Amino acid sequence: MPNIDKTFENEISSSRDQEIYQLKKNMAIKVEEVQALYLEVKNIRKLEEDHQQTNGRLRLENKHLKQQIKQLEAEQEDLLNYP
């Protein structure tokens, strides 16, 4: 009888070890997924920041170009009115 109990204990222990191993493996996979998602979010935030900076520069440039156009139109008007 003691041999059967030992075999049963070994099977339970082995089963438990396998379950622990599988849980550790799943945990490691989840940690890697979280790290990958963190890097992806970090890259997206950087892209968004760069986009906002570029958009701001374009707005300033657009404003400057509109001022130049108005100035050129005023100069054109002056030249057309010059006798």
Residue pairs with C-beta under 8 A, 6 or more apart in sequence:
none
